[in-house]
Amino acid sequence: MSSKAKSQPKCRSFLKWAGGKFRLTDEINKQLPKRKRCLVEPFVGAGSVFLNSQFQRYILADINPDLINLFNTVKQDVELYIEAIRPIFFHRDANTAAYYYARRDEFNRTQEPFLRSILFLYLNRFGFNGLCRYNSQNEFNVPFGAYRNHYFPEKELRYFSEKAKSAVFFCGDFHDTFRLADEHSVIYCDPPYAPLIQDSNFTQYAGNGFSLTHQKVLAELAAKTSRERNIPVIISNHDTPFTREIYKVAKLKRIKVQRSISQASERRIKVNELIAVFKE
């Protein structure tokens, strides 16, 4: 990436997102090869790396169908989307628990794609800490956030929609996404992080488990892809003995990142993270 691109203001996603990569985009961009034309992301999340990188095209995936539905809806007609969400976002009771839980129930009852996309963003902005979580019945179950103020991300929605013209969004797992990369691609992976303490069970993502076995399979696929297909792969994760072992054939860079584990500032801690670079 050129120095001119680096000096441009960073762009935030219109979503809140636990574990989002907004603060790390500069470090990640340093690892993305300039000669590649396509960025492939199997775990797109809120899209911060997509929004703050400069590639000719993007292949962006996630296993969460609600997230991909939202992105495709905003891409297709952002003005219609903004007009539709305003009455919900600016409803006089929008920032109340009763209204939030009524909208959450409505979201869990409906299968209509456009309505789900509207309610998904409302729940994201007014729910707790940018979490995206579902129960065993695949019902969204994040509690009310009880924040004093709320920001309507109109500018961010429009920017995302414009940039999305060069992107394809689809719902699929990392195996599916890796297969779509070609010799002009670089793959960036931001999987659900391995727990800092290995016996932790906080590995649920979009209603599906992402276990330590999945972490190992992803690392093996990254190494194989870089070795056999000449496609570089970059992975972000916690810095633990486990991740250092599974990424041992990659070039590792350790960085400190502030992680919020509650609304209270005293619960915001700095942890070590790894950027693992598998090069061809």
C-alpha positions in Angstrom: 0.0 0.0 0.0 1.3 3.4 -0.9 2.2 6.1 1.7 -0.6 8.2 0.3 -3.1 5.5 1.0 -1.7 5.1 4.5 -2.3 8.8 5.2 -6.0 8.6 4.4 -8.4 8.8 7.3 -9.4 5.3 8.5 -13.0 4.2 7.9 -15.1 2.7 10.5 -17.7 0.0 9.9 -21.4 0.8 10.4 -21.5 -2.1 12.8 -20.3 -2.4 16.3 -18.3 -5.7 16.5 -16.7 -7.5 19.4 -13.1 -8.3 18.3 -13.3 -6.0 15.3 -10.0 -5.1 13.6 -10.4 -1.3 13.2 -7.4 -0.6 15.4 -5.2 -3.2 13.7 -5.8 -2.3 10.1 -2.5 -0.5 9.8 -0.6 -3.5 11.1 -2.5 -5.9 8.9 -2.1 -3.8 5.8 1.7 -3.9 6.3 1.4 -7.7 5.8 -0.8 -7.6 2.7 1.3 -7.9 -0.5 1.0 -4.9 -2.8 1.2 -7.0 -6.0 -2.1 -8.9 -5.3 -5.3 -7.7 -6.8 -7.9 -9.5 -4.7 -8.4 -9.7 -0.9 -10.2 -12.8 0.3 -11.7 -12.8 3.8 -13.3 -16.0 5.1 -14.3 -14.3 8.4 -15.3 -10.8 7.2 -16.9 -9.7 10.5 -17.7 -6.0 10.5 -15.5 -5.5 7.5 -12.8 -3.2 8.9 -10.0 -4.7 6.9 -12.0 -4.5 3.7 -12.9 -0.9 4.4 -9.3 0.1 5.1 -7.5 -1.7 2.3 -7.1 -0.9 -1.4 -7.6 -3.9 -3.7 -9.3 -4.1 -7.1 -11.7 -6.7 -5.9 -12.8 -8.5 -2.7 -14.3 -11.9 -1.9 -15.8 -11.6 1.6 -17.5 -14.4 3.4 -18.9 -15.4 6.8 -20.9 -18.3 8.2 -23.5 -15.9 9.6 -26.3 -15.5 7.1 -27.7 -12.5 8.8 -24.5 -10.6 8.4 -24.1 -11.5 4.7 -27.8 -10.6 4.1 -27.2 -7.2 5.7 -24.1 -6.5 3.6 -25.8 -7.5 0.4 -28.9 -5.4 1.2 -26.8 -2.3 1.9 -24.8 -2.9 -1.2 -27.9 -3.2 -3.4 -29.7 0.0 -2.3 -28.3 2.0 0.6 -30.8 4.9 0.3 -33.8 2.5 0.6 -32.1 0.8 3.5 -31.4 4.1 5.4 -35.0 5.3 4.8 -36.3 2.0 6.2 -34.2 1.9 9.3 -34.6 5.5 10.4 -38.1 5.1 12.0 -36.8 2.2 14.1 -33.5 3.8 15.1 -35.1 7.1 16.0 -38.2 5.8 17.6 -38.9 7.6 20.8 -38.6 4.3 22.7 -35.7 2.9 20.7 -33.3 3.2 23.6 -35.4 1.2 26.1 -35.3 -2.4 27.1 -38.9 -3.0 26.3 -38.6 -1.7 22.7 -35.3 -3.6 22.2 -36.6 -6.9 23.4 -39.8 -6.5 21.3 -37.6 -5.9 18.2 -35.4 -8.9 19.1 -38.5 -11.1 19.3 -39.6 -9.7 16.0 -36.2 -10.5 14.5 -36.4 -14.1 15.8 -39.9 -14.6 14.4 -39.4 -13.3 10.8 -37.6 -14.8 7.9 -38.2 -11.9 5.6 -34.6 -10.9 4.4 -35.1 -7.1 4.2 -36.8 -6.8 7.6 -34.1 -9.0 9.2 -31.4 -6.7 7.8 -33.1 -3.7 9.3 -33.6 -5.3 12.7 -30.1 -6.8 12.7 -28.4 -3.4 12.6 -30.8 -2.0 15.2 -30.0 -4.9 17.5 -26.3 -4.5 16.8 -26.2 -0.8 17.7 -28.5 -1.0 20.8 -27.4 -4.4 22.1 -24.6 -5.2 24.5 -21.0 -4.5 23.5 -21.3 -5.3 19.8 -21.9 -9.0 20.5 -23.5 -11.2 17.9 -24.7 -14.3 19.6 -27.4 -17.0 19.0 -28.8 -19.7 21.2 -29.1 -23.4 20.4 -32.4 -22.6 18.6 -30.6 -20.1 16.4 -32.3 -17.2 18.1 -30.5 -14.0 18.6 -30.1 -13.6 22.4 -27.8 -10.6 23.0 -29.2 -8.5 25.9 -30.1 -4.8 25.8 -27.0 -2.5 25.9 -28.3 0.3 28.1 -26.1 2.9 26.5 -26.8 6.5 27.1 -26.2 7.7 23.6 -26.4 6.1 20.2 -24.8 7.0 16.9 -26.6 6.5 13.6 -24.0 5.4 11.1 -25.5 7.0 8.0 -22.1 8.2 6.6 -20.6 4.7 7.2 -23.5 3.0 5.5 -23.0 5.1 2.4 -19.3 4.5 2.3 -19.7 0.8 2.7 -22.2 0.6 -0.1 -19.9 2.5 -2.4 -16.9 0.3 -1.6 -19.0 -2.8 -1.8 -19.3 -2.3 -5.6 -16.0 -4.1 -5.9 -16.9 -6.9 -3.5 -18.8 -10.2 -3.5 -20.4 -11.3 -0.2 -21.4 -14.8 0.4 -22.3 -17.1 3.2 -19.9 -20.0 3.6 -17.2 -21.5 5.8 -13.4 -21.0 5.4 -13.0 -24.1 3.3 -15.4 -22.8 0.7 -13.8 -19.4 0.8 -10.2 -20.6 0.4 -11.3 -22.5 -2.8 -12.3 -19.2 -4.4 -8.9 -17.6 -4.1 -6.6 -17.6 -7.2 -3.0 -16.6 -7.9 -4.0 -12.9 -7.8 -5.3 -13.2 -4.3 -4.2 -12.8 -0.7 -6.3 -14.4 2.1 -6.8 -12.6 5.4 -8.3 -14.7 8.3 -9.8 -13.3 11.4 -11.3 -16.4 13.0 -13.1 -16.5 16.4 -10.1 -16.3 18.6 -8.6 -19.2 20.5 -9.2 -18.8 24.2 -6.4 -17.2 26.2 -6.9 -20.0 28.7 -7.2 -23.2 26.8 -10.0 -24.8 28.9 -12.3 -21.8 28.2 -15.4 -22.8 26.3 -16.1 -19.3 24.9 -15.8 -20.5 21.3 -19.3 -20.1 20.0 -19.7 -18.1 16.8 -23.0 -17.5 14.9 -24.6 -20.5 16.7 -21.7 -22.9 15.6 -18.7 -24.0 17.5 -15.2 -23.0 16.4 -13.1 -25.3 18.4 -9.3 -25.7 18.9 -9.6 -28.5 16.2 -11.0 -25.9 13.8 -8.1 -23.5 14.7 -5.6 -26.3 13.8 -7.4 -27.2 10.6 -7.4 -23.5 9.5 -3.7 -23.2 10.3 -2.9 -26.4 8.3 -5.0 -25.1 5.3 -3.2 -21.8 5.4 0.2 -23.5 5.3 -0.9 -25.8 2.5 -2.5 -23.0 0.5 0.7 -20.8 0.7 2.9 -23.8 -0.1 1.0 -25.5 -2.9 -1.0 -22.7 -4.5 1.4 -19.8 -4.0 -1.3 -17.8 -2.2 -0.2 -15.9 0.9 -2.4 -16.2 4.0 -2.4 -13.9 7.0 -4.2 -15.0 10.3 -4.9 -12.9 13.4 -5.3 -14.6 16.8 -4.5 -14.5 20.5 -0.8 -15.1 21.4 -0.8 -18.3 23.3 1.4 -21.4 23.4 -1.3 -23.2 21.4 -1.5 -20.6 18.5 2.3 -20.4 18.4 2.5 -24.1 17.9 -0.1 -24.3 15.2 1.4 -21.3 13.4 5.0 -22.5 13.8 5.7 -22.5 10.0 4.6 -18.9 9.6 6.3 -15.6 10.3 4.9 -14.3 13.5 4.5 -10.7 14.7 3.3 -10.0 18.2 1.3 -6.9 19.0 -0.5 -5.5 22.1 -4.2 -4.8 21.6 -6.8 -3.4 24.0 -9.8 -5.7 24.4 -13.0 -4.6 26.0 -14.7 -7.4 28.0 -17.5 -5.1 29.5 -18.8 -1.6 29.3 -16.7 -0.5 32.3 -13.4 0.9 31.4 -11.7 -1.0 34.2 -12.6 -4.2 32.4 -10.7 -3.1 29.3 -7.3 -4.9 29.2 -4.4 -5.2 26.9 -3.6 -8.6 25.5 -0.9 -10.0 23.2 -2.1 -10.9 19.7 -0.3 -12.6 16.8 -0.3 -11.9 13.1 0.8 -15.1 11.4 2.0 -14.7 7.8 2.1 -17.8 5.6 4.0 -16.9 2.5 4.4 -18.7 -0.8 
